[in-house]
């Protein structure tokens, strides 16, 4: 070309360099390519406009995903977008590799990317060469930094040694990745294999308990703290002839042994193996060294956490009782799950305390005992220590023969006294104490700020059992803890638990109970399986080392106990051929009118599957009238007994309210302006049948409603 002559056209220059030109507008989804670019894509050599789907069909799917990421990054950084692309033929084989360079821009008005770039074929690099391991983006440094950031984050989140090994197995290094690895530890003067990936099970046996003085690369790395890189089998055999026969059967082509160093101490070695030759360039060694350091830190953290976990679990296990032999007529299942943070110790506990005398109050030889469950404030060693002291104190008071209210009163004074001695360590504790008479099924419960017990009836109806209570232990040394008495019927199961079972997962008391109620109502297994199902409903899978969305949510300690009273024949469930029966009892004291609303809720829960909502509303209205009349017209407390019975002909509900008043009620016809006298009128209108029964001292007013007319007694 002579000086002063015009430059050739751009298209001619690109054609002479076998370089294609393309233009892509993501708003329209169209890509225009010239003749050279079309030929490189495996199309006829002519300018053509294609859709994104047509272009995508010609590219390797991994590379298409890479293109979108590179374009976004280039726009964000204001740089060129360079990507290496594999072009696929009709048989889904790689036809050629091309390199694309473009300057993308982002149109904010249309929210679209616009790119104009070039395509140029590049030689397919030979496996094992540095070119073959160049980053797909063509920017090795940027890919390396992104990889190390992702690897560091994943390793930092691993909570156990097995999680660390799983993360290491899934690391995909930019441009080159090992197809197998092994992690060696040290015990005394011998190597151990902590874990491996990409090898057959049992293949680690020759390397287990290998002396550190052995002429083996892993042992040398541990001895010297320096990495060993072996790029070929010939190099391995020349440097380590004695142990080469151990490595030869695995068929690898390159090996990297790197020290796992923490705080200046070599704790082991990491082996990365490759199925193709690797030159181990300075960049590759830098990546491997950085990964080894992060892996060492992650393994050290996981080892410390596992040691602490084992220590805390042993500590907690020594503080929890053995349930011991079975109780005649009853069975007990219990679970304790520590919190996921710190030492995993906390203040939750449960206990089973044999009571003095061992005899039932109603039948000799009944073997009375007490169930205790509680939660000391906090999730640390101090909470665990206080829990141990409080548990011992409660056991001592119970063993002296005190009633449930007295046991909790004494325990509250005991805990308050500890706080007075050291105000900085003042803690409170919730507790539920239940005295059990196995022969009669009678339960006497006292509650100190703790969640109420829940009863699952024989037909799986679930009721929260209202239980009187006082403040948490240690708050008020003079607090009273009233006792609530109720009967665990044949085939029924009582659940008592700490708030961790209810509130874990962002729930409050109401939504947490709703979640547990579903499990109680639907579970079909035995008592032990029910206990596991309740825990899994809160935590997900029963593994404490599972990654992903189903990982355990151990936000708080959990302690729980299930007490079941066996039915006929020793089964915890009654005979399925027997007519279903469920009932509840509740006391409403003169100074507790708010418990009328609790009674209404109890009745609705008892009638949860009653087919007629109108009848349920009528029963609740009549119950409210009867309870209110007792509180207004007498000076005594009211006792509610509600029962649902029946068989195939239909069920009936019977609601009975008993008081100690002497005056018998009479049906009156109140005027329009009368303020009372309508209770019995409503019962007469709404109930199928009703009556008044004298009870020696006092009386009972009862009414019945029938599911069908066939349920009416003959």
C-alpha positions in Angstrom: 0.0 0.0 0.0 1.4 3.4 -1.1 1.5 6.3 1.3 -1.7 8.4 0.9 -3.8 5.6 -0.5 -7.2 5.1 1.2 -7.5 2.4 3.8 -9.4 -0.7 2.7 -12.9 -1.2 3.9 -13.4 -2.6 7.4 -15.3 -5.6 6.1 -12.4 -6.5 3.7 -9.9 -6.3 6.5 -11.9 -8.5 8.8 -12.5 -11.0 6.0 -8.8 -11.1 5.3 -8.1 -11.9 8.9 -10.9 -14.6 8.9 -12.7 -12.5 11.6 -16.5 -12.3 11.7 -18.6 -9.4 12.9 -21.8 -9.7 14.9 -24.4 -7.4 16.6 -26.7 -8.3 19.4 -29.6 -6.3 20.8 -31.2 -8.1 23.9 -34.3 -5.9 23.6 -35.3 -7.4 20.3 -33.7 -10.7 21.0 -32.0 -10.7 17.5 -28.4 -11.3 16.5 -27.0 -10.2 13.1 -23.9 -11.9 11.8 -21.9 -11.4 8.7 -20.8 -14.2 6.3 -17.6 -15.0 8.2 -19.3 -15.2 11.6 -22.1 -17.3 10.1 -19.6 -19.8 8.8 -17.8 -19.9 12.2 -21.2 -20.7 13.8 -21.7 -23.6 11.4 -24.2 -21.8 9.1 -24.0 -21.0 5.4 -21.5 -18.2 4.7 -24.0 -15.3 4.3 -25.1 -12.4 6.4 -28.2 -13.4 8.4 -30.2 -12.3 11.4 -31.0 -15.0 13.9 -32.9 -15.2 17.1 -31.3 -15.8 20.5 -32.7 -19.3 20.5 -31.1 -20.1 17.1 -27.7 -18.8 18.3 -28.0 -20.7 21.6 -28.6 -23.9 19.8 -25.2 -23.6 18.1 -23.3 -23.0 21.4 -22.3 -25.2 24.3 -24.9 -24.6 27.0 -22.2 -23.9 29.7 -20.6 -21.2 27.4 -24.0 -19.5 26.8 -24.5 -19.1 30.5 -20.9 -17.8 30.8 -21.6 -15.1 28.1 -24.4 -13.5 30.0 -22.3 -13.3 33.2 -19.3 -11.8 31.3 -21.5 -9.2 29.6 -23.0 -8.0 32.8 -19.6 -7.8 34.5 -18.0 -5.9 31.5 -20.8 -3.3 31.6 -20.4 -2.9 35.4 -16.6 -2.4 35.1 -16.6 -0.6 31.8 -14.3 -3.1 30.1 -14.3 -5.4 27.1 -16.2 -8.6 27.3 -14.0 -11.5 26.1 -15.2 -15.1 26.1 -14.1 -18.4 24.6 -17.0 -20.3 23.0 -17.4 -23.9 21.9 -19.4 -24.3 18.7 -21.5 -27.5 18.5 -22.4 -29.5 15.4 -25.6 -31.3 14.6 -24.3 -34.4 16.5 -23.7 -32.3 19.7 -19.9 -32.5 19.2 -17.5 -29.5 19.5 -16.9 -28.4 15.9 -14.5 -25.5 16.8 -13.6 -23.0 19.5 -14.0 -19.3 18.8 -13.1 -16.2 20.7 -15.5 -13.3 21.0 -14.6 -9.8 21.9 -17.1 -7.0 22.3 -17.8 -3.7 24.0 -21.3 -4.0 25.6 -23.4 -1.1 26.7 -26.7 -0.9 28.6 -29.7 1.0 27.4 -31.5 2.1 30.6 -34.6 3.3 28.7 -35.2 -0.1 27.1 -33.4 -2.0 29.9 -31.4 -3.9 27.3 -27.8 -4.7 26.5 -26.4 -3.8 23.0 -23.2 -5.5 21.8 -21.1 -5.3 18.7 -18.2 -7.6 18.5 -16.0 -10.0 16.5 -15.6 -13.8 16.3 -12.3 -15.5 15.5 -11.5 -19.1 15.5 -8.7 -20.2 17.9 -6.8 -23.5 18.0 -8.1 -26.2 20.4 -5.5 -26.3 23.2 -4.0 -29.6 24.1 -5.2 -30.9 27.5 -2.6 -30.2 30.3 -1.2 -27.1 28.7 -1.6 -23.6 30.3 -3.7 -22.5 27.3 -6.1 -25.3 27.9 -6.6 -24.2 31.5 -7.2 -20.5 30.7 -10.4 -19.1 32.2 -13.3 -19.3 29.9 -13.6 -15.6 30.1 -10.0 -15.1 29.0 -9.3 -13.2 32.3 -7.5 -15.7 34.6 -7.0 -13.2 37.4 -10.6 -12.2 37.6 -11.9 -15.8 37.5 -9.4 -16.8 40.2 -10.4 -14.1 42.6 -14.1 -14.9 42.1 -13.4 -18.6 42.7 -11.4 -17.9 45.9 -14.2 -15.6 47.2 -16.8 -18.3 46.7 -14.6 -21.1 48.1 -13.7 -19.0 51.2 -17.4 -18.3 51.9 -18.4 -21.9 51.4 -15.7 -23.2 53.7 -16.4 -20.6 56.3 -20.0 -21.7 56.5 -19.1 -25.4 57.0 -19.9 -26.5 60.6 -18.4 -30.0 60.7 -15.5 -31.9 59.2 -17.8 -33.8 56.9 -19.3 -30.5 55.6 -15.8 -29.2 55.0 -14.9 -32.3 53.0 -18.1 -32.0 50.9 -17.4 -28.4 50.1 -13.8 -29.2 49.1 -15.1 -32.0 46.8 -17.4 -29.5 45.0 -14.8 -26.8 44.4 -14.4 -26.1 40.7 -11.1 -24.3 40.2 -10.9 -21.8 37.2 -9.3 -23.5 34.2 -8.2 -26.6 36.1 -9.9 -28.8 38.7 -8.7 -31.9 40.5 -10.7 -35.1 39.9 -9.8 -36.4 43.3 -8.5 -35.3 46.7 -7.5 -36.7 50.1 -7.0 -35.0 53.4 -4.4 -36.4 55.7 -4.2 -35.8 59.5 -1.6 -36.6 62.1 -1.8 -38.8 65.1 1.4 -39.0 67.0 4.0 -39.9 64.4 1.6 -41.4 61.9 -0.5 -40.1 59.0 -4.3 -40.7 59.1 -6.8 -40.2 56.3 -9.5 -37.8 57.4 -11.4 -38.1 54.2 -11.2 -38.5 50.4 -13.2 -38.0 47.3 -12.9 -39.4 43.8 -11.5 -42.7 45.0 -13.0 -46.1 45.6 -14.1 -46.8 49.2 -11.3 -48.6 51.0 -8.6 -47.3 48.8 -7.2 -45.2 51.7 -6.1 -48.3 53.7 -2.4 -48.3 52.5 -2.0 -44.7 53.6 -3.7 -45.1 57.0 -1.3 -45.2 60.0 1.7 -44.5 57.6 4.8 -43.4 59.5 5.8 -39.8 59.0 9.3 -41.1 58.2 8.0 -42.9 55.1 9.3 -41.8 51.7 5.9 -40.6 50.7 5.0 -37.1 49.5 2.2 -36.6 52.1 4.5 -37.5 54.9 7.3 -35.3 53.6 4.9 -32.3 53.4 3.9 -32.9 57.1 7.5 -33.2 58.2 8.8 -30.1 56.3 5.7 -27.9 55.9 6.6 -27.4 52.2 4.4 -28.3 49.2 5.3 -31.0 46.7 4.2 -30.8 43.1 4.5 -33.7 40.7 3.6 -33.0 37.1 4.0 -36.5 35.6 4.1 -40.2 36.7 7.8 -40.2 35.6 8.6 -37.4 38.0 6.6 -39.2 40.8 8.4 -42.5 40.2 11.9 -40.8 40.1 11.4 -38.8 43.4 9.5 -41.4 45.4 10.4 -44.8 44.0 9.4 -46.7 47.2 5.8 -45.4 47.4 5.1 -44.9 43.7 3.6 -48.4 43.5 0.9 -47.2 46.0 0.0 -44.3 43.7 0.3 -46.0 40.3 -3.0 -48.0 40.4 -5.1 -44.8 40.7 -4.1 -43.8 37.1 -3.5 -40.1 37.8 -1.2 -37.9 35.8 -0.3 -35.1 38.2 -0.3 -34.6 42.0 -0.2 -31.7 44.3 0.6 -32.2 48.0 0.1 -29.1 50.1 0.5 -28.5 53.9 -2.5 -27.7 56.0 -1.0 -25.1 58.4 -2.8 -23.3 61.2 -1.0 -20.8 63.5 2.3 -21.9 62.3 1.6 -25.6 63.0 1.2 -28.2 60.2 -1.9 -30.2 61.1 -1.9 -32.4 58.0 -1.7 -32.4 54.2 -4.1 -31.9 51.3 -3.7 -34.1 48.2 -5.2 -32.9 44.8 -4.9 -35.4 42.0 -5.4 -34.7 38.2 -6.3 -37.1 35.4 -4.3 -35.0 32.9 -0.8 -33.5 33.1 -0.6 -30.2 34.9 2.4 -27.9 34.7 1.7 -26.2 38.0 2.4 -22.7 36.8 2.9 -20.0 39.5 -0.8 -18.9 39.1 -1.9 -22.5 39.6 0.3 -23.0 42.6 -1.0 -19.7 44.1 -4.6 -20.9 43.8 -3.8 -24.3 45.3 -1.9 -22.8 48.2 -4.7 -20.4 49.0 -7.3 -23.2 48.9 -5.1 -25.3 51.2 -4.9 -22.4 53.8 -8.6 -21.9 53.7 -9.2 -25.7 54.0 -6.8 -25.8 57.0 -8.7 -23.0 58.8 -12.0 -24.6 58.0 -10.9 -28.0 59.3 -9.5 -26.4 62.4 -12.7 -24.6 63.2 -14.8 -27.7 62.5 -12.5 -29.9 64.7 -12.8 -27.4 67.6 -16.6 -27.1 67.2 -16.9 -30.9 67.1 -14.8 -31.2 70.3 -16.9 -28.6 72.0 -20.1 -30.3 70.8 -18.9 -33.7 72.1 -18.0 -32.1 75.5 -21.3 -30.3 75.8 -23.3 -33.3 74.8 -21.5 -35.4 77.4 -22.0 -32.7 80.0 -25.7 -32.5 79.2 -26.1 -36.2 79.0 -24.7 -36.6 82.6 -27.3 -34.1 83.8 -30.3 -35.9 82.2 -31.8 -38.9 83.8 -32.1 -42.4 82.4 -35.8 -43.2 82.1 -35.2 -46.6 83.6 -37.6 -49.6 83.5 -41.2 -49.3 82.3 -44.0 -48.1 84.5 -46.9 -50.5 84.9 -49.8 -49.1 82.8 -47.8 -46.1 81.5 -44.9 -45.3 79.3 -42.6 -42.3 79.1 -40.6 -41.0 76.1 -38.2 -38.0 76.3 -36.0 -36.0 74.0 -33.3 -33.4 74.6 -31.8 -31.4 71.7 -29.2 -28.7 72.5 -29.0 -25.3 70.9 -26.9 -24.9 67.8 -24.7 -22.0 69.1 -21.6 -21.9 71.3 -20.9 -24.9 73.4 -24.4 -26.2 72.7 -25.3 -26.3 76.4 -28.3 -24.6 77.9 -30.7 -24.6 80.8 -33.4 -27.0 79.5 -33.9 -30.3 81.4 -36.3 -33.0 82.2 -36.5 -35.5 85.1 -38.4 -38.5 86.3 -38.5 -38.7 90.1 -39.8 -41.7 92.1 -41.9 -40.4 95.0 -41.5 -41.8 98.5 -43.6 -44.7 99.6 -44.0 -45.8 95.9 -47.6 -46.6 96.6 -50.6 -45.1 94.8 -52.9 -42.9 96.7 -55.8 -45.0 95.5 -54.2 -48.4 95.1 -51.2 -49.9 96.9 -48.1 -50.6 94.8 -49.1 -48.1 92.1 -45.6 -46.6 92.0 -46.2 -42.8 92.1 -43.6 -40.6 90.4 -43.2 -37.1 89.2 -42.4 -35.6 85.8 -40.4 -32.4 85.9 -39.4 -30.2 82.9 -37.9 -26.8 83.0 -35.8 -24.1 81.3 -33.2 -21.9 83.1 -32.7 -18.6 81.4 -29.7 -18.5 79.0 -27.7 -20.9 76.7 -24.3 -21.0 78.3 -22.3 -22.9 80.8 -23.7 -20.8 83.7 -27.2 -21.8 82.6 -26.2 -25.5 82.5 -24.6 -25.2 85.9 -27.7 -23.6 87.5 -29.9 -26.2 85.7 -27.9 -29.0 87.4 -28.3 -27.3 90.8 -32.0 -26.6 90.4 -32.7 -30.1 89.1 -31.0 -31.6 92.2 -33.0 -29.3 94.5 -36.3 -30.2 92.9 -35.5 -33.9 93.1 -34.6 -33.5 96.8 -37.8 -31.6 97.6 -39.9 -34.2 95.7 -38.2 -37.1 97.4 -39.1 -35.6 100.8 -42.8 -36.1 99.9 -43.9 -32.5 99.4 -46.9 -31.7 97.3 -46.3 -30.1 93.8 -47.1 -26.6 95.0 -44.7 -26.9 97.9 -41.9 -28.4 95.7 -42.0 -25.4 93.3 -42.3 -22.8 96.2 -39.1 -24.3 97.8 -37.3 -24.4 94.5 -38.2 -20.8 93.8 -36.7 -19.7 97.1 -33.6 -21.8 96.4 -33.0 -20.2 93.0 -33.7 -16.7 94.4 -31.2 -17.3 97.1 -28.5 -18.1 94.6 -29.2 -14.8 92.8 -29.0 -12.9 96.0 -25.5 -14.3 96.7 -24.4 -13.1 93.2 -26.8 -10.5 91.7 -24.7 -10.3 88.5 -25.7 -13.9 87.8 -29.4 -13.6 88.7 -31.4 -16.0 86.5 -35.0 -17.2 86.5 -36.3 -20.6 85.4 -39.7 -21.9 84.1 -40.8 -25.2 85.3 -43.7 -27.7 85.1 -44.1 -30.3 87.9 -46.6 -33.2 87.4 -47.2 -35.8 90.1 -48.5 -39.0 88.5 -50.6 -41.8 90.0 -50.3 -44.6 87.5 -53.1 -46.7 89.0 -55.8 -44.1 88.6 -54.2 -41.9 85.9 -54.6 -38.9 88.3 -52.2 -36.1 87.5 -51.5 -33.1 89.8 -49.7 -30.3 88.1 -48.1 -27.1 89.3 -46.7 -24.6 86.8 -44.1 -21.8 87.1 -44.3 -19.6 84.0 -44.0 -22.7 81.8 -46.0 -23.7 78.7 -49.1 -25.7 79.6 -49.4 -29.5 79.0 -51.2 -30.8 75.9 -53.3 -33.9 75.9 -53.8 -36.1 72.8 -56.9 -38.2 73.4 -57.4 -41.8 72.2 -59.1 -40.6 69.0 -56.3 -38.0 68.4 -58.3 -35.0 69.5 -55.7 -32.6 70.9 -56.5 -30.2 73.8 -54.2 -27.8 75.6 -54.8 -28.5 79.3 -55.3 -25.2 81.2 -53.1 -25.4 84.3 -53.0 -22.9 87.1 -49.5 -21.4 87.8 -47.3 -18.8 89.2 -44.3 -16.7 88.1 -41.0 -18.3 87.0 -38.8 -19.8 89.7 -36.4 -17.3 91.3 -38.5 -14.2 90.6 -40.5 -14.0 93.8 -39.4 -16.2 96.8 -42.9 -16.0 98.3 -44.9 -16.8 95.2 -47.6 -19.5 95.4 -48.0 -22.2 92.8 -51.6 -23.6 92.8 -52.2 -27.2 91.8 -54.4 -28.4 89.0 -55.8 -31.9 89.1 -56.9 -33.9 86.0 -57.1 -37.5 84.8 -55.1 -39.0 82.0 -57.6 -41.5 80.5 -56.8 -44.8 79.0 -55.2 -44.4 75.6 -54.3 -40.7 76.1 -50.9 -39.1 75.8 -49.7 -36.0 77.6 -47.0 -33.8 76.0 -44.9 -31.4 78.1 -42.1 -29.4 76.6 -39.9 -26.3 76.8 -40.6 -23.3 74.6 -37.8 -24.3 72.1 -40.1 -27.0 70.7 -42.9 -24.4 70.2 -41.1 -21.2 69.0 -38.2 -22.4 66.9 -38.4 -21.3 63.3 -39.9 -17.8 63.9 -43.1 -19.1 65.5 -44.9 -17.6 68.5 -46.8 -19.7 71.0 -50.0 -19.8 69.0 -48.6 -20.7 65.6 -46.0 -23.0 67.2 -48.8 -25.0 69.0 -50.7 -25.1 65.7 -47.7 -26.8 64.0 -47.3 -29.3 66.8 -51.1 -30.0 66.9 -50.9 -31.1 63.2 -48.3 -33.7 64.0 -50.1 -35.0 67.1 -53.4 -35.3 65.2 -51.9 -37.0 62.1 -49.1 -39.2 63.5 -49.8 -43.0 63.3 -46.7 -44.5 64.9 -45.8 -45.4 68.5 -44.7 -43.1 71.3 -41.0 -43.1 70.4 -41.8 -42.4 66.7 -44.2 -39.6 67.8 -41.4 -38.0 69.8 -39.1 -38.1 66.7 -41.8 -36.7 64.5 -42.4 -33.7 66.8 -38.7 -32.8 66.8 -38.4 -33.2 63.0 -41.4 -31.0 62.5 -39.3 -28.2 64.1 -35.8 -29.1 62.9 -36.3 -30.8 59.6 -34.1 -33.9 59.0 -32.7 -35.7 62.1 -29.1 -34.8 61.1 -27.2 -32.0 62.7 -24.8 -31.8 59.8 -27.1 -31.4 56.8 -26.5 -28.5 54.5 -29.1 -26.7 52.4 -32.7 -25.5 53.0 -33.6 -28.5 55.3 -30.7 -27.9 57.7 -31.6 -28.1 61.4 -32.8 -24.9 62.9 -31.3 -25.3 66.4 -32.2 -21.8 67.7 -33.0 -22.9 71.2 -32.7 -25.9 73.5 -35.5 -28.4 73.3 -36.7 -30.7 76.1 -39.9 -32.7 75.8 -41.6 -35.6 77.4 -44.5 -37.8 76.4 -46.5 -39.7 79.0 -49.0 -42.3 77.7 -51.5 -44.3 79.6 -52.0 -47.7 78.1 -55.4 -49.0 77.1 -56.9 -52.4 77.2 -54.3 -55.2 76.6 -51.4 -52.9 77.3 -51.7 -50.9 74.1 -51.2 -47.1 74.4 -54.3 -46.8 72.2 -57.8 -48.1 73.0 -59.6 -50.8 71.2 -60.5 -49.4 67.8 -63.8 -51.2 67.8 -64.9 -49.5 71.1 -67.2 -46.5 70.8 -65.1 -43.3 70.7 -65.1 -41.2 73.9 -63.4 -38.0 74.8 -63.9 -35.7 77.7 -62.4 -32.7 79.5 -62.7 -31.1 83.0 -62.0 -27.6 84.1 -62.5 -25.6 87.3 -63.6 -22.0 87.2 -63.0 -20.2 90.6 -64.9 -17.3 91.9 -61.9 -15.0 91.5 -61.1 -16.3 88.0 -64.0 -15.2 85.8 -61.5 -15.0 82.9 -61.4 -18.8 82.8 -64.9 -18.8 81.4 -63.3 -17.9 78.0 -60.8 -20.7 78.6 -63.7 -23.1 79.1 -65.4 -22.0 75.9 -62.2 -22.6 74.0 -61.8 -26.1 75.6 -65.3 -27.0 74.5 -64.7 -25.9 70.9 -61.5 -27.9 70.8 -63.3 -30.9 72.2 -65.9 -30.5 69.4 -63.4 -29.8 66.6 -65.0 -32.4 64.3 -68.6 -31.9 65.3 -70.5 -31.7 62.0 -73.0 -28.9 63.0 -71.4 -25.5 63.7 -74.8 -24.3 65.0 -74.8 -27.0 67.6 -71.3 -26.1 68.6 -72.2 -22.5 69.0 -75.3 -23.5 71.0 -73.2 -25.6 73.3 -70.7 -22.9 73.9 -73.5 -20.3 74.6 -75.2 -22.6 77.1 -71.9 -23.5 78.8 -71.1 -19.8 79.2 -74.6 -19.2 80.7 -74.2 -22.0 83.3 -70.7 -20.9 84.4 -71.7 -17.3 84.7 -74.8 -18.2 86.8 -72.5 -20.1 89.2 -70.2 -17.1 89.7 -73.0 -14.6 89.9 -75.6 -16.5 92.1 -73.4 -18.5 94.4 -70.2 -18.1 96.4 -68.7 -21.3 95.2 -66.4 -22.5 92.3 -67.7 -24.2 89.2 -66.6 -27.5 87.8 -67.0 -28.2 84.1 -67.2 -31.8 82.8 -67.7 -32.1 79.0 -67.9 -35.5 77.3 -68.4 -36.7 73.7 -69.6 -40.4 73.4 -71.3 -42.5 70.8 -71.0 -45.1 68.1 -72.2 -45.7 64.6 -75.7 -44.4 65.3 -74.3 -41.0 66.1 -72.5 -39.2 68.9 -73.8 -37.1 71.7 -72.2 -34.4 73.8 -72.9 -34.0 77.5 -71.9 -30.8 79.3 -72.3 -30.7 83.1 -71.5 -27.8 85.5 -71.3 -28.6 89.2 -71.2 -26.2 92.1 -71.5 -26.4 95.9 -74.5 -24.0 96.1 -77.7 -25.2 97.9 -80.3 -23.4 95.8 -81.8 -25.4 93.0 -82.5 -23.4 89.7 -86.0 -23.0 88.5 -87.3 -22.2 85.0 -88.7 -18.6 84.9 -90.3 -16.5 82.3 -88.5 -13.2 82.6 -89.9 -10.1 81.2 -88.4 -8.0 78.4 -86.5 -5.8 80.9 -85.3 -8.5 83.2 -81.5 -8.8 83.7 -81.5 -12.5 84.5 -83.5 -15.7 84.4 -82.9 -16.6 80.8 -80.3 -19.3 81.3 -82.6 -22.3 81.7 -85.0 -20.9 79.1 -82.1 -21.0 76.6 -81.2 -24.6 77.7 -84.8 -25.7 77.2 -84.9 -24.2 73.7 -81.5 -25.3 72.4 -80.7 -28.6 74.2 -82.2 -32.0 73.2 -82.4 -32.8 76.9 -81.3 -31.3 80.2 -81.7 -31.7 83.9 -80.7 -30.7 87.4 -79.1 -33.4 89.8 -78.6 -32.8 93.5 -75.1 -33.8 94.6 -75.4 -34.1 98.4 -73.8 -30.8 99.0 -74.4 -28.8 95.9 -75.9 -29.6 92.5 -75.1 -30.3 88.8 -76.9 -28.8 85.8 -76.4 -30.8 82.6 -77.6 -30.8 79.0 -77.0 -33.0 76.0 -77.0 -32.4 72.2 -77.1 -35.2 69.7 -75.3 -35.4 66.4 -78.3 -37.3 64.9 -81.6 -38.4 66.3 -80.3 -41.9 66.5 -77.9 -40.9 69.2 -80.8 -40.2 71.6 -80.8 -42.7 74.4 -83.6 -45.1 74.2 
